[in-house]
């Protein structure tokens, strides 16, 4: 009974966010969103024949105010509708289907259009489509099995994913231990910064995680875990370039500031190992209010280390509406291959990048989430992230859910 009550408290902290990149994803990205801990209970087992439909519209915008990579405009905007269907087919089996579409516009895509002309299939924008099906099985009163399969594609990218996990309640029914393993097999079209195409290459990402959910007191519970990811294959971002500056060069009209320099392809290692330790503790102040403190430590063999700390306040109103407000501080160091300025032509195979997501920076996020309604339930979320390099992010979403 206590475990079920605290599971509701755990569900209250889940804030939907727009999906800015596909799950197999750009391995060079900011790791702050890559290793979030998940609710140890996973999908709930409702009554037979029950389920829900949901529709969510998300909006993501990254604004370039000139302090990131000085040679390119790094602005990105994503509009994402998501449709979800969930159904409990029997006492021991249920499934969950999700279809997502992203309309992505970015300065980098526009730049390919300017350089390569209209022949480039993705030059006018990027369209992402993803479908995922997950299935849950109750093997016993204590043990649940879940697994999923999915695929997503863009004009220059295809990703297929498969994974599963086991969770088990531990006597005296006050803890859950969970283990998950996920794999993504990706194909990347090598369309470079100037529109050149070099066929395609592959990328493999395998992630394993282990987490422990524990009731600590009648009003306090926590979740703690470890995530390990191994990636191999083509791990660079094809359209990224590195600028070698030379005062003797003429102004380069392909660069945002007409800098005097020459662009070279980004080169990153062909493998990457990422590890993160995460945890959170949630405490109910009374029947309607709760607080949470979460944190995470991250490191990889590209030289990046990161840390974040996330306090949150949650309030449940008499009519069942839920509201939370949260803050997160994040800091990371730069990758070994990152450089703000290059003045010497690189030798073949030399690792190099000017990707701002691989630089050192700090960020502060403030967000809120509100959900309300009974038969038809609505929710609204808003987050604003301020970065030390002025590449600020904004997340907004509104969702509708009808249970049956």
C-alpha positions as CSV (number, residue, x, y, z in Angstrom):
1,X,0.0,0.0,0.0
2,X,2.8,2.4,0.9
3,X,4.7,1.4,-2.2
4,X,1.7,2.2,-4.4
5,X,1.1,5.6,-2.7
6,X,4.7,6.6,-3.3
7,X,4.5,5.4,-6.9
8,X,1.9,8.2,-7.4
9,X,4.4,10.7,-6.0
10,X,7.0,9.4,-8.4
11,X,4.7,9.8,-11.3
12,X,4.1,13.4,-10.3
13,X,7.7,14.4,-11.2
14,X,7.6,13.3,-14.8
15,X,7.6,16.4,-17.1
16,X,7.1,15.8,-20.8
17,X,9.6,17.6,-23.1
18,X,9.9,18.0,-26.8
19,X,12.3,15.6,-28.5
20,X,14.9,17.7,-30.1
21,X,16.9,14.9,-31.7
22,X,16.3,11.3,-32.5
23,X,16.9,8.7,-29.9
24,X,19.8,6.9,-31.6
25,X,20.9,10.5,-31.9
26,X,23.8,12.8,-32.2
27,X,26.5,11.3,-29.9
28,X,28.3,14.6,-29.8
29,X,25.4,16.3,-28.0
30,X,25.2,17.8,-24.6
31,X,25.0,14.8,-22.2
32,X,22.7,16.6,-19.8
33,X,19.6,15.0,-21.3
34,X,21.1,11.6,-22.1
35,X,21.0,9.7,-18.8
36,X,17.9,10.8,-16.9
37,X,16.8,8.2,-14.4
38,X,13.4,6.7,-15.0
39,X,10.5,5.7,-12.7
40,X,11.4,2.2,-11.4
41,X,7.8,1.1,-11.8
42,X,7.6,1.7,-15.6
43,X,4.2,1.4,-17.1
44,X,1.4,0.6,-14.7
45,X,-0.9,-2.4,-15.0
46,X,-4.4,-1.1,-15.1
47,X,-7.7,-2.9,-15.2
48,X,-8.3,-5.2,-18.2
49,X,-9.8,-3.3,-21.2
50,X,-8.6,0.1,-19.9
51,X,-6.2,2.5,-21.6
52,X,-5.9,6.0,-23.0
53,X,-5.2,8.1,-26.0
54,X,-3.0,11.1,-25.8
55,X,-1.9,13.9,-28.1
56,X,1.0,16.3,-27.3
57,X,2.3,19.3,-29.2
58,X,5.9,20.3,-28.3
59,X,8.0,23.3,-29.3
60,X,11.7,23.7,-28.9
61,X,13.9,26.6,-29.8
62,X,17.6,27.3,-29.4
63,X,18.7,30.9,-29.9
64,X,22.2,31.8,-31.1
65,X,23.2,35.1,-29.6
66,X,26.7,34.9,-31.0
67,X,28.7,33.4,-28.2
68,X,28.8,29.8,-29.3
69,X,30.7,28.8,-32.5
70,X,31.5,32.2,-34.0
71,X,31.5,30.9,-37.6
72,X,28.0,29.4,-37.9
73,X,24.5,30.3,-36.8
74,X,23.5,27.5,-34.3
75,X,19.8,28.4,-34.1
76,X,17.4,25.5,-34.1
77,X,13.6,25.3,-34.0
78,X,11.6,22.0,-33.6
79,X,7.8,21.6,-33.7
80,X,6.7,18.1,-32.6
81,X,3.3,16.5,-32.4
82,X,3.2,13.1,-30.6
83,X,0.3,10.6,-30.6
84,X,0.2,7.8,-28.0
85,X,-2.1,4.9,-27.5
86,X,-1.9,2.6,-24.4
87,X,-4.1,-0.5,-23.7
88,X,-4.2,-3.1,-21.0
89,X,-5.2,-6.2,-22.9
90,X,-5.2,-8.7,-20.0
91,X,-4.3,-8.9,-16.4
92,X,-0.7,-9.6,-17.3
93,X,-0.1,-7.9,-20.6
94,X,-0.4,-4.4,-22.0
95,X,1.1,-2.4,-24.8
96,X,2.0,1.2,-25.7
97,X,2.3,2.8,-29.2
98,X,3.8,6.2,-29.9
99,X,4.1,8.1,-33.2
100,X,6.2,11.3,-33.3
101,X,6.9,13.8,-36.0
102,X,9.4,16.6,-35.8
103,X,9.6,19.5,-38.2
104,X,13.1,20.9,-37.7
105,X,14.4,24.1,-39.1
106,X,18.0,25.2,-38.5
107,X,20.6,27.6,-39.8
108,X,22.9,24.6,-40.6
109,X,20.3,23.1,-43.0
110,X,19.6,26.5,-44.6
111,X,23.4,26.9,-45.1
112,X,23.5,23.6,-47.1
113,X,20.7,24.9,-49.2
114,X,22.7,28.1,-49.9
115,X,26.0,26.3,-50.7
116,X,24.7,23.2,-52.5
117,X,21.5,24.5,-54.1
118,X,18.0,23.0,-54.2
119,X,19.2,19.5,-55.2
120,X,19.9,18.6,-51.6
121,X,16.9,16.7,-50.3
122,X,17.0,18.1,-46.9
123,X,18.0,21.6,-47.8
124,X,14.6,23.2,-47.1
125,X,14.3,21.6,-43.6
126,X,14.5,18.4,-41.8
127,X,11.5,16.1,-41.1
128,X,11.8,13.4,-38.4
129,X,9.3,10.5,-38.0
130,X,9.6,8.0,-35.2
131,X,7.4,5.0,-34.2
132,X,7.9,3.0,-31.0
133,X,6.0,0.1,-29.7
134,X,6.5,-1.1,-26.1
135,X,5.0,-4.1,-24.3
136,X,4.7,-4.9,-20.6
137,X,4.3,-8.4,-19.1
138,X,3.6,-9.2,-15.5
139,X,5.5,-12.4,-14.9
140,X,4.5,-12.6,-11.2
141,X,3.3,-10.4,-8.4
142,X,6.9,-9.3,-7.9
143,X,8.4,-9.4,-11.4
144,X,7.6,-7.3,-14.6
145,X,9.1,-7.6,-18.0
146,X,9.1,-4.8,-20.6
147,X,10.5,-4.6,-24.1
148,X,10.2,-2.2,-27.0
149,X,11.0,-1.9,-30.7
150,X,11.0,1.2,-32.9
151,X,12.4,3.0,-35.9
152,X,12.9,6.6,-36.9
153,X,14.2,8.4,-39.9
154,X,15.1,11.8,-41.3
155,X,16.3,12.7,-44.8
156,X,19.9,11.8,-43.9
157,X,19.4,9.4,-41.0
158,X,17.7,6.1,-40.1
159,X,17.7,4.5,-36.7
160,X,16.3,1.1,-35.5
161,X,16.0,0.4,-31.8
162,X,15.3,-2.6,-29.6
163,X,15.5,-3.0,-25.9
164,X,14.0,-4.5,-22.8
165,X,14.2,-4.7,-19.0
166,X,13.2,-6.5,-15.9
167,X,11.9,-5.0,-12.6
168,X,11.3,-6.9,-9.4
169,X,9.8,-5.8,-6.1
170,X,11.8,-6.9,-3.1
171,X,10.4,-8.0,0.2
172,X,9.0,-6.5,2.4
173,X,7.5,-4.8,-0.7
174,X,9.4,-1.5,-0.1
175,X,11.9,-1.6,-2.9
176,X,12.2,-2.2,-6.7
177,X,15.3,-3.2,-8.6
178,X,15.3,-2.6,-12.4
179,X,17.7,-3.6,-15.2
180,X,17.4,-2.4,-18.8
181,X,19.4,-2.9,-22.0
182,X,18.8,-0.9,-25.2
183,X,20.4,-0.9,-28.6
184,X,20.2,1.4,-31.5
185,X,21.5,0.6,-35.0
186,X,21.8,3.8,-37.1
187,X,22.7,4.6,-40.7
188,X,24.0,8.1,-41.4
189,X,24.2,9.8,-44.8
190,X,27.5,11.6,-45.0
191,X,26.3,15.0,-46.3
192,X,29.0,17.5,-45.4
193,X,28.9,21.2,-44.6
194,X,29.3,22.2,-48.3
195,X,26.7,19.7,-49.6
196,X,29.2,17.0,-50.6
197,X,27.8,13.5,-50.2
198,X,30.1,10.5,-49.4
199,X,27.6,7.7,-49.2
200,X,26.6,6.5,-45.8
201,X,28.1,5.0,-42.6
202,X,26.8,3.2,-39.5
203,X,26.6,3.9,-35.8
204,X,25.8,1.5,-33.0
205,X,24.7,2.6,-29.5
206,X,24.2,0.1,-26.6
207,X,23.0,1.3,-23.2
208,X,22.6,-0.7,-20.0
209,X,21.2,0.7,-16.8
210,X,20.6,-0.6,-13.3
211,X,18.4,1.3,-10.8
212,X,17.2,0.8,-7.2
213,X,14.0,2.4,-6.0
214,X,13.6,2.4,-2.2
215,X,11.0,3.5,0.3
216,X,13.1,5.2,3.0
217,X,10.3,6.3,5.4
218,X,6.5,6.5,5.1
219,X,6.9,9.9,3.5
220,X,10.3,9.6,1.7
221,X,11.5,7.5,-1.2
222,X,14.4,7.6,-3.6
223,X,15.8,6.1,-6.8
224,X,19.5,5.6,-7.5
225,X,21.2,4.1,-10.5
226,X,24.0,3.7,-13.0
227,X,23.9,4.0,-16.8
228,X,26.6,2.8,-19.2
229,X,26.6,3.5,-22.9
230,X,29.0,2.2,-25.6
231,X,29.0,3.7,-29.1
232,X,30.9,2.9,-32.2
233,X,30.9,3.8,-35.9
234,X,30.6,7.3,-37.4
235,X,30.1,9.5,-34.3
236,X,30.8,12.9,-35.8
237,X,28.1,15.2,-37.2
238,X,28.6,15.3,-41.0
239,X,27.5,18.9,-41.5
240,X,29.8,20.3,-38.8
241,X,32.9,22.0,-40.0
242,X,36.1,23.3,-38.3
243,X,37.4,26.7,-39.5
244,X,41.2,27.1,-39.8
245,X,41.8,30.9,-39.6
246,X,44.4,32.6,-41.8
247,X,44.6,36.5,-42.1
248,X,45.9,36.0,-45.6
249,X,42.7,34.3,-46.8
250,X,40.0,36.4,-48.4
251,X,36.7,36.8,-46.5
252,X,34.7,33.5,-46.7
253,X,31.1,34.2,-47.6
254,X,30.0,30.8,-46.3
255,X,30.9,31.8,-42.7
256,X,28.4,33.7,-40.6
257,X,30.9,36.6,-40.0
258,X,32.8,36.4,-43.3
259,X,35.8,35.3,-41.4
260,X,39.1,34.8,-43.2
261,X,39.4,31.0,-43.0
262,X,39.0,27.7,-44.6
263,X,36.5,25.0,-43.5
264,X,37.6,21.4,-42.8
265,X,35.5,18.4,-42.0
266,X,34.8,17.7,-38.3
267,X,36.7,14.5,-37.2
268,X,35.8,12.7,-33.9
269,X,36.8,9.3,-32.5
270,X,35.1,6.1,-33.8
271,X,34.1,5.0,-30.3
272,X,32.8,6.5,-27.2
273,X,32.1,5.1,-23.7
274,X,29.7,7.1,-21.4
275,X,28.9,6.5,-17.8
276,X,26.5,8.3,-15.4
277,X,25.5,7.9,-11.8
278,X,22.1,9.4,-11.0
279,X,19.8,9.7,-8.0
280,X,16.8,11.5,-6.6
281,X,15.0,11.7,-3.2
282,X,11.4,12.7,-2.9
283,X,9.7,13.7,0.3
284,X,6.0,14.3,1.0
285,X,5.5,17.4,3.2
286,X,1.8,16.5,3.6
287,X,-1.0,14.9,1.6
288,X,-0.8,17.6,-1.1
289,X,2.8,18.8,-1.2
290,X,6.2,17.2,-2.0
291,X,9.7,18.1,-2.7
292,X,12.4,16.4,-4.6
293,X,16.2,16.7,-5.0
294,X,17.9,15.0,-7.9
295,X,21.5,14.9,-9.2
296,X,23.7,13.2,-11.7
297,X,27.5,12.8,-12.4
298,X,28.6,12.1,-15.9
299,X,31.9,11.2,-17.6
300,X,33.0,9.9,-21.0
301,X,36.3,8.9,-22.7
302,X,36.1,11.9,-25.0
303,X,37.2,14.0,-22.0
304,X,33.8,15.4,-21.0
305,X,32.8,15.4,-17.3
306,X,29.5,16.9,-16.1
307,X,27.4,17.4,-13.0
308,X,23.8,18.6,-12.4
309,X,21.6,19.2,-9.4
310,X,17.8,19.5,-9.7
311,X,15.5,20.6,-6.9
312,X,11.7,20.4,-7.5
313,X,8.5,21.4,-5.7
314,X,5.2,19.4,-6.4
315,X,1.7,20.4,-5.4
316,X,-1.5,18.4,-5.8
317,X,-4.8,20.3,-5.5
318,X,-8.0,19.1,-4.0
319,X,-9.6,18.4,-7.4
320,X,-6.6,16.3,-8.6
321,X,-4.7,18.9,-10.5
322,X,-0.9,18.7,-10.3
323,X,1.6,21.5,-10.5
324,X,5.3,21.5,-10.1
325,X,8.2,24.0,-10.5
326,X,11.8,23.0,-10.8
327,X,15.3,24.3,-11.2
328,X,18.4,22.6,-12.6
329,X,22.1,23.7,-12.5
330,X,24.3,21.9,-15.0
331,X,28.0,22.2,-15.8
332,X,30.3,20.3,-18.2
333,X,34.0,20.4,-19.3
334,X,35.0,20.4,-22.9
335,X,36.0,17.4,-25.1
336,X,39.6,16.7,-25.7
337,X,39.2,17.4,-29.5
338,X,37.4,20.7,-29.0
339,X,39.0,24.0,-29.9
340,X,37.7,27.5,-30.1
341,X,40.3,28.5,-32.6
342,X,42.4,26.6,-35.2
343,X,45.3,28.3,-37.1
344,X,47.2,25.3,-38.6
345,X,45.8,23.0,-41.3
346,X,45.1,19.6,-39.7
347,X,46.8,16.4,-40.7
348,X,44.8,13.6,-42.0
349,X,42.7,11.8,-39.3
350,X,43.5,14.5,-36.6
351,X,40.5,14.8,-34.3
352,X,39.0,18.3,-34.3
353,X,35.6,19.9,-33.5
354,X,34.1,23.3,-32.9
355,X,30.7,21.9,-31.9
356,X,29.4,24.1,-29.0
357,X,27.8,21.0,-27.4
358,X,31.3,19.6,-26.8
359,X,32.6,22.8,-25.3
360,X,32.7,23.7,-21.6
361,X,29.7,25.6,-20.3
362,X,27.2,26.0,-17.5
363,X,23.4,26.2,-17.7
364,X,20.5,27.1,-15.5
365,X,17.0,25.7,-16.2
366,X,13.8,26.9,-14.7
367,X,10.6,25.0,-15.5
368,X,7.0,24.4,-14.6
369,X,4.4,21.8,-15.4
370,X,0.6,21.8,-14.8
371,X,-1.9,19.0,-15.4
372,X,-5.7,19.1,-14.7
373,X,-9.0,17.4,-15.6
374,X,-10.5,13.9,-15.0
375,X,-12.1,12.2,-18.0
376,X,-10.1,14.4,-20.4
377,X,-6.8,15.4,-18.8
378,X,-4.8,18.3,-20.0
379,X,-1.2,19.3,-19.2
380,X,1.1,22.2,-20.0
381,X,4.8,22.4,-19.6
382,X,7.4,25.2,-20.0
383,X,11.1,25.2,-19.5
384,X,13.7,27.9,-20.1
385,X,17.4,27.1,-20.1
386,X,20.1,29.8,-19.9
387,X,23.6,28.8,-20.9
388,X,26.9,30.5,-20.2
389,X,27.7,30.6,-24.0
390,X,24.3,32.4,-24.7
391,X,22.9,29.4,-26.6
392,X,19.7,29.6,-24.7
393,X,16.9,26.9,-25.0
394,X,13.2,27.1,-24.6
395,X,10.9,24.1,-24.3
396,X,7.1,24.3,-24.4
397,X,4.4,21.6,-24.7
398,X,0.7,21.1,-24.3
399,X,-1.0,17.8,-24.1
400,X,-4.4,16.1,-23.9
401,X,-5.2,12.6,-22.6
402,X,-8.5,10.7,-22.7
403,X,-8.7,7.5,-20.5
404,X,-11.2,4.7,-21.2
